[in-house]
Amino acid sequence: MILVVISLASISLFIYQVILNRIYSALFWYHYTFLITSFAIFGLGIGGIIAYNQRQKSENLKTDSLVKALFLLSISYIFSLGIIYVLPFQNNVLIYLILATLPFVAGGYFFSIAFEQFGKISNKLYFADLIGSGFGSIIVLLSLNNLGIYRSVILICIISVIAWLLFTLQLKKKTLLGGIGVLILFMLALFIPNKYVNSIEQNFIGFITNKTKTLGTITKSNQKAKIVYTKWNAFSRTDVIKVEGDNDEMIVTIDGTANAPMYRFDGKKSSLSKYKDDIEYLPFSFGNNHKTLIIGPGGGRDILYALAGNSKQITGVEINTSSIDAVRHFKEFNGDIYNRPEVKIYGEDGRNFVRKSKEKYDVIFLSLVMTNASQNIGYALSENYLFTVEALEDYMNHLTDNGKLAFLAHDKEDMSKLIATILRVLNKRGISIKEAPKYMAIFTKEIQLMNGNEHIHYPMIIVKNKPFSQLESKKLKETADKGKIAPLYIPYVNDKGPLYHIKQGHLTLVEFENGFSFSATPATDDKPYFYDFSKGVSPVLVFIFFFILIGSIILFTPIISQEKAFKPSLYFSSLGIGYMLIEIPLIQKFILYLGHPVIAFNYVLAGLLIGSGIGAYFSNAKVFNNLSNRIYLPALLVMVINIGLILSLNSIFKVTSNFSLVSKILIAVILVMIQGFFMGMPFPRGIKILSENKKKSKTIPVMWGLNGVMSVIGSVLSIMLSMEFGFTIAMLAGAILYGLISLQNRNLVIAK
């Protein structure tokens, strides 16, 4: 029964972690979301310390403690998330951190006690724990996409209460009847009518009172606005905002900040002429526009520009399916833009769509596109596969003979890095750096002077797979002048700026990339952090890394010193860091292959965790423990398999690129399960060794908590290495760490 209970508790805690990240992505900017959720997981270590101190006061941890821990876990979900829901937005991050941490403290307390009580079957406990987390990663995807945020919260409460009841039933407790009553209440809450659920999800108090988000910014400017549509899923919270007095536009927002306008349209092409003065129309103002691909059409605005340019076949690819639902919901307002005969809309990742497409397009247009709901302007921590060198190569390969690739960027930083990326791609296609500027034209919506510096807003970059002709350049200049759009560079007619100096040989590509106060080095698929403009490691990551490291030292060192448990702490710390150094880059490497970050996260992580759980179950087998007294075989095999994956994944992806999505998911799951099988063995092995040593067994709760905290450090370190050196190096670092772990034999694990 304890194994079932642990699995259920693990499922609930994993789903809570994802829900928390989803809710905080709607409340905060991405850096703060990452900061808070990282620190919240620190609660696992606090729970382990509490369990250790309780063990010190009472030599026997009674099973009653497990029942209490499960009860605390059950009520902590609804308590924390309930307060987060009703609390008006606070600028004090500490409040949200404390609320987020409470379930992790309760969970850390429960799991550390369980591993202390049943340490001799740690392999089975860890099996149950990881299997639960693995299934939790799949359940949360299905739950958020089909049940929404409210019912997903109720679901984790139900799962944890069932775990509590099962354990209580085993002990024949008198509280069983009360527990059943609580379960019935949650079940009733799950089935309340949809209109009430929609109202609850829409009127999230913290969200609608947040003055830093789009709705709050509008109301702060003394305008009246209201949310007229809301939908939560695993990818985002999507809203449609209507501003009072504006009858021609509504705003589609993702997580409250990534905005896309939805324009009123009567469906008549004669109504499109007003869009021809906008900067977004420039790619459609010359040449052939018969076939257009728009990546990230959002509220449908870019479709209107393509129609204004007389495009006959328009394909839109939008990763956030809720945006598509929102546009279709307001079809009377927008002229049913997504269901016009010229338009086809696909709900998937744009980069993956291009890679598997056999079509060629006259225009490929990306306007202010982000790949992740929690990615907003300048999010250095977010990966973005749409703007890598390899991505632009894919786009160029899918252009017709004289096709155009266009980007609407946010500012000078985006523009500069895109220009550097385009120059590198053109050079890879056999075009010299001096000739490359002839293939490009650059414009900006406006230039503002602030403190003596020019600030470029919403620049447009157009690149062709053939040089601009003088006629095309002249046509672009005339259109730009008509719309009062400032040209930054046009071959022949506005030949100036950095591209002029590159063309004249005054400036090399390397000098161009290094000539800014920010990093303009092109992103690659192995290091796809396009929005990382910092030169050096991100300050946010450095802060999180050292804060958690120092906090861990303060929290754990007194106990480790008292118990003389330096070697065990090194062993379990290495496991926490090493696991994440492999897990995070491994998931990232499958994003392009599987075509969606959410699919990659859920299924790859599920495969890894389930594989680890199965490995944990068989971790006591003699073949894995008696082969050598000096080397621990499973950890060594993790290193070998991981290096094998580094060397072979790209080839596997290439060979199976045309397989169906289901087949790809199966391939991904099998590959990571093999890796996970051996990654799941070292942890229960260490717990078992400690449980067999009377002096060291009492440190098990501490080691469990330390392992959890170090996994946070491992995740931060993984991102730091990935941003600086790429996913391959991060995975290699994890492989090397497991190689060092393999040298820690039984005596080293329990030595002082």
Residue pairs with C-beta under 8 A, 6 or more apart in sequence:
1 166
1 167
1 170
2 114
2 118
2 125
2 128
2 167
3 124
3 125
3 127
3 128
4 128
4 163
4 166
5 70
5 163
5 166
5 167
6 111
6 114
6 125
6 128
6 129
6 132
7 128
7 129
7 131
7 132
7 135
8 132
8 159
8 160
8 162
8 163
8 166
9 70
9 73
9 107
9 110
9 111
9 132
9 160
9 163
10 111
10 128
10 129
10 130
10 131
10 132
10 133
10 136
11 132
11 133
11 135
11 136
11 139
11 156
11 159
12 73
12 77
12 136
12 156
12 157
12 159
12 160
12 163
13 73
13 103
13 104
13 107
13 133
13 136
14 132
14 133
14 136
14 137
14 140
15 136
15 139
15 140
15 143
15 152
15 155
15 156
15 159
16 77
16 81
16 103
16 156
17 37
17 41
18 137
18 140
18 144
18 234
19 81
19 140
19 144
19 149
19 152
19 153
19 156
20 37
20 40
20 81
20 100
21 33
21 37
21 374
22 144
22 149
22 232
22 234
22 237
23 81
23 84
23 149
23 204
24 32
24 33
24 36
24 37
24 96
24 100
25 33
25 236
25 237
25 255
25 373
25 374
26 204
26 207
26 236
26 237
26 255
26 256
27 33
27 89
27 96
27 206
27 207
27 210
27 256
28 36
28 93
28 96
29 212
29 257
29 376
29 379
30 374
30 375
30 376
30 379
30 381
30 382
31 379
31 380
31 381
31 540
32 93
33 374
34 381
34 540
34 544
35 93
35 540
35 543
35 544
36 93
36 96
36 97
36 100
37 100
38 544
38 548
38 712
38 715
38 716
39 97
39 101
39 544
39 547
39 548
39 712
40 97
40 100
40 101
40 104
41 104
41 708
41 709
41 711
41 712
42 101
42 104
42 548
42 551
42 709
42 712
43 101
43 102
43 103
43 104
43 105
43 107
43 108
44 104
44 105
44 107
44 108
44 111
44 704
44 705
44 708
44 709
45 108
45 552
45 555
45 556
45 705
45 706
45 708
45 709
46 101
46 104
46 105
46 108
46 555
46 705
47 104
47 105
47 106
47 107
47 108
47 109
47 110
47 111
47 112
47 705
48 108
48 109
48 112
48 701
48 702
48 703
48 704
48 705
48 706
48 708
49 555
49 556
49 559
49 701
49 702
49 705
50 105
50 108
50 109
51 61
51 65
51 108
51 109
51 112
51 113
51 116
51 701
51 705
52 112
52 559
52 698
52 699
52 701
52 702
52 705
54 61
54 65
55 61
55 116
55 698
55 701
56 698
61 113
61 116
61 117
63 117
63 171
65 113
66 110
66 113
66 114
66 117
66 167
67 164
67 167
67 168
67 171
67 173
69 106
69 109
69 110
69 113
70 110
70 160
70 163
70 164
70 167
71 164
72 106
72 109
72 110
73 103
73 106
73 107
73 110
73 160
73 164
74 157
74 160
74 161
74 163
74 164
74 182
76 102
76 103
76 105
76 106
77 103
77 153
77 156
77 157
77 160
78 153
78 157
79 102
80 99
80 100
80 102
80 103
81 153
83 99
84 96
84 99
84 100
84 206
85 204
85 205
85 206
86 205
87 95
87 205
87 206
88 205
88 206
88 209
89 205
89 206
89 207
89 209
89 210
89 211
89 216
90 96
108 704
108 705
108 708
111 129
111 704
112 700
112 701
112 702
112 704
112 705
113 701
114 125
115 122
115 125
115 687
115 700
115 701
115 704
116 697
116 698
116 700
116 701
118 125
119 687
119 688
119 690
119 691
119 697
119 700
120 688
120 691
120 692
122 683
122 684
122 685
122 687
122 688
122 691
123 616
123 617
123 618
123 619
123 620
123 684
123 685
123 688
124 616
124 617
125 684
125 687
126 613
126 616
126 619
126 680
126 683
126 684
126 687
127 613
127 614
127 616
127 617
127 680
127 684
128 613
129 613
130 609
130 610
130 612
130 613
130 616
130 680
131 609
131 610
131 613
131 614
133 609
134 605
134 606
134 607
134 608
134 609
134 610
134 612
134 613
135 606
135 610
137 601
137 602
137 603
137 605
137 606
137 609
138 602
138 603
138 606
139 155
140 152
140 234
140 602
141 234
141 598
141 599
141 602
143 151
143 152
143 155
144 152
144 232
144 233
144 234
145 233
145 234
147 155
148 197
148 201
148 231
148 232
148 233
149 201
149 232
149 237
150 197
150 200
150 201
151 190
151 197
154 186
154 189
154 190
155 190
157 186
158 183
158 186
158 187
158 190
161 179
161 182
161 183
161 186
162 183
164 179
165 176
165 179
165 180
165 183
168 175
168 176
168 179
169 176
198 230
201 230
201 232
202 227
202 230
202 239
204 237
207 213
207 215
207 237
207 256
208 215
208 216
208 227
209 216
210 216
210 256
211 217
211 219
211 220
213 253
213 256
213 257
214 241
214 251
214 253
214 256
214 257
214 259
215 225
215 227
215 239
215 241
215 253
215 256
218 225
218 241
218 243
219 225
223 243
223 244
223 245
224 243
224 244
224 245
225 241
225 242
225 243
225 244
226 241
226 242
226 244
227 239
227 240
227 241
228 240
228 241
228 242
228 250
229 238
229 239
229 240
229 326
229 329
229 330
230 237
230 238
230 239
230 240
231 237
231 238
231 322
231 325
231 326
232 238
233 321
233 322
234 598
234 602
235 319
235 320
235 321
235 322
235 372
235 373
235 598
236 254
236 255
236 320
236 322
236 373
236 374
237 254
237 255
237 256
237 373
238 252
238 253
238 254
238 320
238 322
238 323
238 325
238 326
239 252
239 253
239 256
240 250
240 251
240 252
240 253
240 262
240 326
240 329
240 330
241 250
241 251
241 253
242 250
242 251
243 249
243 250
243 251
247 264
248 263
248 264
249 261
249 262
249 263
249 264
250 261
250 262
250 299
250 330
250 333
251 259
251 260
251 261
251 262
251 299
252 259
252 260
252 261
252 262
252 298
252 299
252 323
252 326
252 327
253 259
253 260
254 260
254 320
254 323
254 370
254 373
255 373
255 374
255 376
257 376
258 370
258 373
258 375
258 376
260 298
260 299
260 301
260 323
260 368
261 298
261 299
261 301
262 299
262 300
262 301
262 326
262 327
262 330
262 333
262 334
263 299
263 300
263 301
263 304
263 334
264 333
264 334
264 335
265 271
265 304
265 334
265 335
265 337
266 335
267 335
267 336
267 340
269 307
272 304
272 307
272 308
273 308
275 281
275 304
275 305
275 308
276 285
276 308
276 479
276 482
276 483
277 482
277 483
277 484
278 305
278 483
279 408
279 443
279 444
279 445
279 458
279 460
279 483
279 485
280 301
280 302
280 305
280 367
280 408
280 460
281 305
281 308
281 309
281 479
281 483
282 406
282 443
282 460
282 462
282 476
282 479
282 480
282 485
283 305
283 309
283 363
283 365
283 404
283 406
283 460
283 462
284 292
284 305
284 306
284 308
284 309
284 310
284 311
284 363
285 309
285 475
285 476
285 479
286 472
286 475
286 476
286 479
287 362
287 402
287 404
287 472
288 362
288 400
288 402
289 306
289 309
289 310
289 311
289 362
289 363
290 311
290 312
290 313
290 362
291 311
291 312
291 313
291 315
291 359
291 360
291 361
291 362
291 363
291 400
292 306
292 309
292 311
292 313
292 314
292 315
292 361
292 362
292 363
292 364
292 365
293 315
293 317
293 354
293 359
293 361
293 363
293 364
293 365
293 398
294 302
294 303
294 306
294 314
294 315
294 316
294 317
294 365
294 366
294 367
295 317
295 350
295 351
295 353
295 354
295 364
295 365
295 366
295 369
295 386
296 302
296 317
296 318
296 319
296 350
296 366
296 367
296 368
296 369
296 370
297 303
297 316
297 317
297 318
297 345
298 318
298 323
298 367
299 323
299 326
299 327
299 334
300 327
300 334
300 337
300 338
301 367
302 316
302 365
302 367
303 314
303 316
303 337
303 338
303 340
303 343
304 337
305 365
306 314
306 363
306 365
307 314
307 340
307 342
309 363
311 342
311 362
311 363
312 342
313 342
313 344
314 342
314 343
314 344
315 343
315 344
315 345
315 346
315 359
315 361
316 338
316 343
316 344
316 345
316 346
317 345
317 346
317 348
317 349
317 350
317 353
318 324
318 345
318 346
318 347
318 350
319 347
319 348
319 349
319 350
319 371
319 596
320 347
320 373
321 347
324 338
324 345
324 347
327 334
327 337
327 338
328 336
328 338
328 339
331 337
331 338
331 339
337 343
338 345
346 353
348 595
348 596
349 371
349 385
349 595
349 596
349 597
350 366
350 369
350 386
351 371
351 385
351 386
351 391
351 394
351 592
352 592
352 595
352 596
353 595
354 364
354 394
354 395
354 398
355 394
355 592
355 657
356 595
356 657
356 658
357 398
359 398
360 398
360 399
360 400
360 403
361 398
361 399
361 400
361 403
362 399
362 400
362 403
362 404
363 403
363 404
363 405
363 406
364 395
364 398
364 399
364 403
364 404
364 405
364 406
365 406
365 407
365 408
366 386
366 406
366 407
366 408
367 407
367 408
368 408
368 409
368 410
368 458
369 386
370 376
370 379
370 382
370 384
371 382
371 383
371 384
371 385
371 386
371 597
372 382
372 383
372 384
372 597
374 382
375 382
375 384
375 531
377 410
377 411
377 531
378 410
378 413
378 531
378 533
379 531
380 529
380 531
380 532
380 533
380 534
380 538
380 540
380 723
381 529
381 532
381 538
381 540
381 541
381 719
382 529
382 531
383 528
383 529
383 588
383 591
384 523
384 528
384 529
384 530
384 531
385 391
385 525
385 528
385 591
385 592
386 530
387 407
387 417
387 418
387 421
387 523
387 528
387 530
388 421
388 522
388 523
388 524
388 525
388 528
388 530
389 421
389 424
389 425
389 428
389 522
389 523
389 524
389 525
390 524
390 525
391 525
392 405
392 421
392 422
392 425
393 425
393 428
393 429
395 405
396 405
396 425
396 429
396 463
396 465
399 405
399 464
399 465
401 465
401 466
402 464
402 465
402 466
403 464
403 465
404 462
404 463
404 464
405 462
405 463
405 464
405 465
406 460
406 461
406 462
406 463
407 418
407 460
407 461
408 458
408 459
408 460
409 415
409 418
409 458
409 459
409 460
409 461
410 458
411 455
411 456
411 457
411 458
411 459
412 454
412 455
412 456
412 459
413 516
413 518
413 520
413 533
414 459
414 531
415 442
415 444
415 456
415 459
415 461
416 516
416 518
416 520
417 519
417 520
417 521
417 522
417 523
417 530
417 533
418 461
419 440
419 442
419 461
419 498
419 499
419 512
419 520
420 509
420 512
420 513
420 520
420 521
420 522
421 522
421 523
422 436
422 439
422 440
422 461
422 463
423 433
423 436
423 502
423 509
423 512
424 509
424 522
426 436
426 439
426 463
427 433
427 436
427 509
431 439
433 502
433 508
433 509
434 502
434 503
434 504
434 505
435 467
435 503
436 502
437 489
437 491
437 499
437 500
437 502
437 503
438 467
438 468
438 491
438 503
439 463
439 464
439 465
439 466
439 467
439 468
440 461
440 462
440 463
440 464
440 468
440 489
440 491
440 499
441 461
441 462
441 468
441 473
441 476
441 487
441 489
441 490
441 491
442 459
442 460
442 461
442 462
442 487
442 488
442 489
442 490
442 497
442 499
443 459
443 460
443 480
443 485
443 486
443 487
443 488
444 456
444 457
444 458
444 459
444 460
444 485
444 486
444 488
445 457
445 458
445 459
445 460
445 485
445 486
446 457
446 458
446 486
447 454
447 455
447 456
447 457
447 486
448 454
448 455
448 457
449 455
456 488
459 488
460 485
462 476
467 491
468 476
468 490
468 491
468 492
470 492
470 493
473 490
473 491
473 492
473 493
473 494
474 492
474 493
476 487
476 490
477 487
477 490
477 493
477 494
479 485
480 486
480 487
487 493
487 494
488 494
488 497
489 495
489 496
489 497
489 499
489 500
495 503
498 507
498 512
498 515
501 507
502 508
502 509
502 512
507 515
512 520
513 520
513 521
513 522
514 520
518 533
518 534
518 535
519 532
519 533
519 534
519 535
520 533
523 529
523 530
523 532
524 726
525 592
526 726
526 727
526 728
527 722
527 723
527 725
527 726
527 727
529 722
529 723
532 538
532 723
537 720
537 723
537 724
538 720
538 723
541 716
541 719
541 720
541 723
542 720
544 716
545 713
545 716
545 717
545 720
548 709
548 712
548 713
548 716
549 713
552 706
552 709
552 710
552 713
555 709
556 569
556 702
556 705
556 706
556 709
559 565
559 699
559 702
560 566
560 569
560 702
563 695
563 696
563 698
563 699
563 702
564 752
565 696
565 699
565 702
565 703
565 752
566 752
567 744
567 748
567 749
567 750
567 751
567 752
568 686
568 690
568 696
568 699
568 703
568 749
568 750
569 702
569 703
569 706
570 744
571 682
571 686
571 741
571 744
571 748
571 749
572 683
572 686
572 703
572 704
572 706
572 707
572 710
573 706
573 707
573 710
574 710
574 737
574 740
574 741
574 744
575 682
575 683
575 686
575 707
575 710
575 741
576 706
576 707
576 708
576 709
576 710
576 711
576 713
576 714
577 710
577 711
577 713
577 714
577 717
577 737
578 638
578 714
578 734
578 737
578 738
578 741
579 679
579 711
579 714
579 734
580 711
580 712
580 714
580 715
580 717
580 718
580 734
581 714
581 717
581 718
581 721
581 730
581 731
581 733
581 734
581 737
582 638
582 642
582 675
582 679
582 731
582 734
582 735
582 738
583 605
583 608
583 718
584 715
584 718
584 719
584 722
584 730
585 718
585 722
585 727
585 728
585 730
585 731
585 734
586 604
586 608
586 645
586 672
586 675
586 731
587 600
587 601
587 604
587 605
588 600
588 722
588 727
589 649
589 727
589 731
590 600
590 604
590 668
590 672
591 597
591 600
592 653
593 600
593 653
593 657
593 664
593 668
594 600
594 603
594 604
594 661
594 664
594 665
594 668
595 661
599 661
599 665
600 668
603 665
603 668
603 669
604 668
604 669
604 672
606 669
607 668
607 669
607 670
607 671
607 672
607 673
607 676
608 672
608 673
608 675
608 676
608 679
609 676
610 673
610 676
611 672
611 673
611 674
611 675
611 676
611 677
611 679
611 680
612 676
612 677
612 679
612 680
613 680
614 673
614 676
614 677
614 680
615 634
615 676
615 677
615 678
615 679
615 680
615 681
616 680
616 681
616 683
616 684
618 624
618 681
619 634
619 680
619 681
619 682
619 684
619 685
619 688
620 684
620 685
620 688
623 633
624 633
624 634
624 681
625 632
625 633
625 685
627 633
629 745
630 743
630 745
631 742
631 743
631 745
632 682
632 685
632 741
632 742
632 743
632 744
632 745
633 742
634 678
634 681
634 682
634 685
634 742
635 678
635 681
635 682
635 738
635 739
635 741
635 742
635 744
636 738
636 739
636 742
637 678
638 675
638 678
638 679
638 735
638 738
639 735
639 736
639 738
639 739
639 742
641 674
641 675
641 678
642 675
642 731
642 732
642 734
642 735
642 738
643 732
643 735
645 671
645 675
645 731
646 728
646 731
646 732
646 735
649 671
652 667
652 671
656 663
656 664
656 667
659 667
679 738
682 741
683 707
685 749
686 703
686 749
687 700
687 703
687 704
689 746
689 749
689 750
690 696
690 697
690 699
690 700
690 703
690 749
690 750
691 697
691 700
693 750
696 750
717 733
718 730
718 734
721 729
721 730
721 733
722 729
722 730
